[in-house]
């Protein structure tokens, strides 16, 4: 959390949390559908032969999303630019993301059912996190 947020004790605001979920939840779902469509039509991961590519890309993108979302929900500022998390959290985030991206290219890939993929598949996750960062700041003003 940011220092200015921690200056005074705060009570849990269940209505605020509900508005937060209702606001950001659909955005996440839309990006999941976009990711699915790009993999299905854009990269041709739409048949039994390309199922491992689809599964690998979905696995990697899910790891990135679930790991990086922590930085978005912990602040109302732009993560990594206006607000930096603690070094242990940043280190852990970088480690998890690096391992997640590297696994499909590692010696363990075959035993995990993963295959090498084009890094372009990760482009929509960059857009997703950038949008959520902006929406998070906007949402703070909207729901409070």
Kinemage of the C-alpha trace (Angstrom):
@kinemage 1
@onewidth
@group {chain A} dominant
@subgroup {mainchain}
@vectorlist {calphas} color= white
{ca unk a 1} P 0.000 0.000 0.000
{ca unk a 2} L 1.059 3.571 -0.524
{ca unk a 3} L 2.269 5.560 2.490
{ca unk a 4} L -0.469 8.190 2.114
{ca unk a 5} L -3.121 5.454 2.237
{ca unk a 6} L -1.710 4.089 5.494
{ca unk a 7} L -1.664 7.385 7.401
{ca unk a 8} L -4.984 6.689 9.109
{ca unk a 9} L -6.827 3.493 10.055
{ca unk a 10} L -9.632 2.542 7.681
{ca unk a 11} L -12.659 0.297 7.989
{ca unk a 12} L -13.558 -2.272 5.380
{ca unk a 13} L -16.146 -0.813 3.038
{ca unk a 14} L -18.053 -3.778 1.616
{ca unk a 15} L -20.072 -1.552 -0.734
{ca unk a 16} L -16.814 -0.127 -2.139
{ca unk a 17} L -15.434 -3.639 -2.653
{ca unk a 18} L -18.638 -4.687 -4.432
{ca unk a 19} L -18.490 -1.659 -6.754
{ca unk a 20} L -14.822 -2.419 -7.416
{ca unk a 21} L -15.651 -6.008 -8.424
{ca unk a 22} L -18.581 -4.957 -10.584
{ca unk a 23} L -16.447 -2.341 -12.322
{ca unk a 24} L -13.255 -4.337 -12.970
{ca unk a 25} L -14.763 -7.816 -13.335
{ca unk a 26} L -16.311 -7.223 -16.768
{ca unk a 27} L -13.082 -5.645 -18.034
{ca unk a 28} L -11.215 -8.810 -17.120
{ca unk a 29} L -13.805 -10.949 -18.886
{ca unk a 30} L -13.665 -8.823 -22.041
{ca unk a 31} L -9.890 -9.207 -22.203
{ca unk a 32} L -10.227 -12.965 -21.691
{ca unk a 33} L -12.585 -13.099 -24.687
{ca unk a 34} L -10.206 -10.957 -26.740
{ca unk a 35} L -7.301 -13.224 -25.796
{ca unk a 36} L -9.347 -16.285 -26.730
{ca unk a 37} L -10.310 -14.768 -30.090
{ca unk a 38} L -6.743 -13.699 -30.918
{ca unk a 39} L -5.406 -17.154 -30.115
{ca unk a 40} L -8.238 -18.890 -31.959
{ca unk a 41} L -8.373 -16.818 -35.141
{ca unk a 42} L -5.167 -14.785 -35.128
{ca unk a 43} L -2.727 -17.557 -34.234
{ca unk a 44} L -4.774 -20.493 -35.512
{ca unk a 45} L -4.880 -22.283 -32.166
{ca unk a 46} L -8.276 -23.697 -33.029
{ca unk a 47} L -7.932 -27.434 -33.555
{ca unk a 48} L -6.645 -30.533 -31.804
{ca unk a 49} L -3.159 -30.186 -33.290
{ca unk a 50} L -2.744 -26.635 -31.959
{ca unk a 51} L -4.438 -27.242 -28.589
{ca unk a 52} L -1.062 -27.315 -26.753
{ca unk a 53} L -0.266 -23.831 -28.121
{ca unk a 54} L -3.607 -22.522 -26.874
{ca unk a 55} L -3.159 -24.161 -23.474
{ca unk a 56} L 0.410 -22.898 -23.111
{ca unk a 57} L -0.491 -19.328 -24.026
{ca unk a 58} L -3.479 -19.377 -21.689
{ca unk a 59} L -1.302 -20.750 -18.870
{ca unk a 60} L 1.406 -18.092 -19.327
{ca unk a 61} L -1.063 -15.233 -19.697
{ca unk a 62} L -2.949 -16.369 -16.597
{ca unk a 63} L 0.258 -16.455 -14.548
{ca unk a 64} L 1.162 -12.957 -15.723
{ca unk a 65} L -2.321 -11.606 -15.075
{ca unk a 66} L -2.689 -13.075 -11.600
{ca unk a 67} L 0.802 -11.967 -10.603
{ca unk a 68} L 0.718 -8.431 -11.989
{ca unk a 69} L -2.813 -7.635 -10.797
{ca unk a 70} L -1.402 -7.397 -7.261
{ca unk a 71} L 0.452 -4.241 -8.287
{ca unk a 72} L -2.693 -2.722 -9.767
{ca unk a 73} L -5.041 -3.319 -6.847
{ca unk a 74} L -2.516 -2.234 -4.175
{ca unk a 75} L -2.537 1.411 -5.298
{ca unk a 76} L -4.644 4.034 -7.003
{ca unk a 77} L -1.534 5.337 -8.715
{ca unk a 78} L 0.189 3.965 -11.807
{ca unk a 79} L 2.084 0.855 -10.658
{ca unk a 80} L 5.880 0.872 -11.090
{ca unk a 81} L 5.802 4.546 -12.154
{ca unk a 82} L 3.949 6.578 -9.525
{ca unk a 83} L 3.947 3.854 -6.886
{ca unk a 84} L 6.429 1.066 -6.309
{ca unk a 85} L 5.769 -1.964 -4.179
{ca unk a 86} L 8.294 -3.285 -1.691
{ca unk a 87} L 11.444 -4.867 -3.116
{ca unk a 88} L 10.424 -8.371 -1.975
{ca unk a 89} L 7.116 -8.054 -3.835
{ca unk a 90} L 8.809 -6.692 -6.964
{ca unk a 91} L 11.451 -9.443 -6.837
{ca unk a 92} L 8.815 -12.152 -6.387
{ca unk a 93} L 6.729 -10.715 -9.224
{ca unk a 94} L 9.697 -10.639 -11.609
{ca unk a 95} L 10.715 -14.173 -10.602
{ca unk a 96} L 7.227 -15.639 -11.076
{ca unk a 97} L 6.699 -13.875 -14.424
{ca unk a 98} L 10.139 -14.915 -15.689
{ca unk a 99} L 9.598 -18.540 -14.707
{ca unk a 100} L 6.103 -18.535 -16.222
{ca unk a 101} L 7.363 -17.179 -19.541
{ca unk a 102} L 10.454 -19.425 -19.568
{ca unk a 103} L 8.713 -22.725 -18.723
{ca unk a 104} L 7.433 -23.395 -22.273
{ca unk a 105} L 11.010 -23.037 -23.550
{ca unk a 106} L 12.602 -25.154 -20.814
{ca unk a 107} L 13.519 -28.834 -20.633
{ca unk a 108} L 10.404 -29.365 -18.456
{ca unk a 109} L 8.012 -28.070 -21.125
{ca unk a 110} L 7.226 -31.423 -22.709
{ca unk a 111} L 6.488 -33.144 -19.398
{ca unk a 112} L 4.187 -30.246 -18.476
{ca unk a 113} L 2.429 -30.337 -21.854
{ca unk a 114} L 3.718 -26.876 -22.788
{ca unk a 115} L 5.035 -25.746 -26.163
{ca unk a 116} L 7.053 -22.749 -27.348
{ca unk a 117} L 4.879 -19.802 -28.362
{ca unk a 118} L 5.202 -16.454 -30.094
{ca unk a 119} L 5.739 -13.586 -27.651
{ca unk a 120} L 3.164 -11.571 -29.600
{ca unk a 121} L 0.563 -13.578 -27.690
{ca unk a 122} L 1.521 -11.581 -24.599
{ca unk a 123} L 0.741 -8.218 -26.196
{ca unk a 124} L -2.892 -8.156 -25.082
{ca unk a 125} L -1.829 -8.719 -21.459
{ca unk a 126} L 0.282 -5.563 -21.654
{ca unk a 127} L -2.779 -3.676 -22.903
{ca unk a 128} L -4.945 -5.279 -20.238
{ca unk a 129} L -2.656 -4.237 -17.384
{ca unk a 130} L -2.230 -0.731 -18.775
{ca unk a 131} L -6.007 -0.340 -19.048
{ca unk a 132} L -6.568 -1.688 -15.533
{ca unk a 133} L -3.998 0.742 -14.150
{ca unk a 134} L -5.894 3.648 -15.672
{ca unk a 135} L -9.279 2.251 -14.703
{ca unk a 136} L -8.098 1.672 -11.155
{ca unk a 137} L -7.361 5.387 -10.732
{ca unk a 138} L -10.627 6.356 -12.422
{ca unk a 139} L -12.552 3.806 -10.408
{ca unk a 140} L -11.242 5.289 -7.180
{ca unk a 141} L -12.845 8.611 -8.056
{ca unk a 142} L -15.989 6.974 -9.370
{ca unk a 143} L -16.833 4.703 -6.459
{ca unk a 144} L -15.800 6.825 -3.492
